[in-house]
């Protein structure tokens, strides 16, 4: 996964990445091996708990930017890096091509809902 400028990274993840990048290749391999070992111990296995959307009603008059913020808050479990490109395309169609905000927001809502369905499908596969 490509991460753009550290977006969507928690402070601990940013610090970990900074430290990891400062290591030489052999040290990085050791870190990766140790992390794999820790995961294999079973104590730190992440729970496979599905998160539900925080549904917020759509206001009558909403800008595309506010709709994106609302949808990101509604679906915090979705990888924002994954959504960035398509979200940008919708914003561009509104700003540069004059597509009505209501139409763009409808498309954004459908896109986020589809991504959430993918999230559920992936969780059902155990991946």
C-alpha positions in Angstrom: 0.0 0.0 0.0 1.3 3.4 -0.9 1.1 6.0 1.8 1.0 9.6 0.8 2.9 12.0 3.0 2.2 10.1 6.2 -1.6 10.7 5.8 -3.8 8.5 8.0 -0.8 7.4 10.2 -1.1 7.6 13.9 1.8 9.3 15.8 3.1 5.9 17.0 3.1 4.6 13.4 4.9 7.7 12.1 7.6 7.3 14.8 7.9 3.6 14.1 8.3 4.2 10.4 10.9 7.0 11.0 13.0 4.6 13.2 12.6 1.7 10.8 13.8 3.8 7.9 16.9 4.8 9.9 18.0 1.1 10.2 20.2 -0.7 7.7 18.7 -3.7 5.7 19.9 -6.4 8.1 18.4 -4.5 11.1 15.1 -4.0 9.2 15.0 -7.8 8.6 15.6 -8.4 12.3 12.7 -6.1 13.2 10.4 -7.7 10.7 11.3 -11.2 12.0 10.7 -10.1 15.6 7.3 -8.6 14.7 6.4 -11.9 13.0 7.5 -13.7 16.1 5.4 -11.5 18.4 2.3 -12.0 16.2 2.8 -15.8 16.2 2.6 -15.8 20.0 -1.1 -15.3 19.8 -1.3 -12.7 22.7 -1.4 -9.7 20.4 -3.6 -11.0 17.6 -6.0 -8.3 16.6 -9.6 -9.0 17.3 -11.6 -9.5 14.1 -14.3 -7.1 15.3 -16.3 -5.4 12.6 -16.9 -1.7 13.0 -20.3 -0.3 12.1 -20.7 3.1 10.3 -21.5 6.1 12.4 -24.4 7.1 10.2 -25.0 10.9 10.2 -28.0 12.3 8.2 -27.1 14.3 5.1 -27.9 18.0 5.6 -30.2 19.7 3.0 -27.5 21.9 1.7 -24.0 20.4 2.0 -20.8 21.2 0.2 -18.8 18.5 -1.4 -16.0 19.1 1.1 -18.3 18.8 4.1 -19.8 15.7 2.6 -16.4 14.1 2.3 -15.7 15.0 6.0 -19.1 13.6 7.0 -18.5 10.3 5.0 -15.0 10.0 6.5 -16.4 10.3 10.0 -19.3 7.9 9.1 -16.8 5.2 7.8 -13.7 5.6 10.0 -12.8 1.9 9.5 -12.1 2.5 5.8 -8.5 3.1 4.6 -8.5 6.7 3.6 -5.4 6.2 1.4 -7.4 3.7 -0.7 -10.3 6.2 -1.1 -8.1 9.2 -1.9 -7.8 8.9 -5.7 -11.5 8.3 -6.3 -12.6 11.0 -3.9 -10.3 13.4 -5.6 -11.8 12.5 -9.0 -15.2 13.3 -7.7 -14.1 16.6 -6.3 -12.4 17.5 -9.6 -15.6 16.7 -11.5 -17.4 19.2 -9.3 -14.8 22.0 -9.1 -13.4 21.9 -12.6 -16.2 20.4 -14.7 -19.2 22.0 -12.9 -20.9 18.8 -11.9 -23.7 19.7 -9.4 -22.7 19.1 -5.7 -25.8 17.0 -5.0 -24.8 14.6 -7.8 -21.2 14.4 -6.7 -22.3 13.8 -3.1 -24.7 11.0 -4.2 -21.7 9.3 -6.0 -19.5 9.8 -3.0 -22.1 8.2 -0.7 -22.3 5.2 -3.1 -18.6 4.9 -3.3 -18.2 4.9 0.5 -21.0 2.4 0.9 -19.4 0.1 -1.7 -16.0 0.4 0.1 -17.7 -0.5 3.3 -19.3 -3.6 1.7 -15.8 -4.6 0.5 -14.6 -4.1 4.1 -17.4 -6.5 5.3 -16.6 -9.0 2.5 -12.9 -9.0 3.3 -13.7 -9.5 7.0 -16.0 -12.4 6.1 -13.1 -14.1 4.1 -10.9 -13.9 7.2 -8.4 -11.7 5.4 
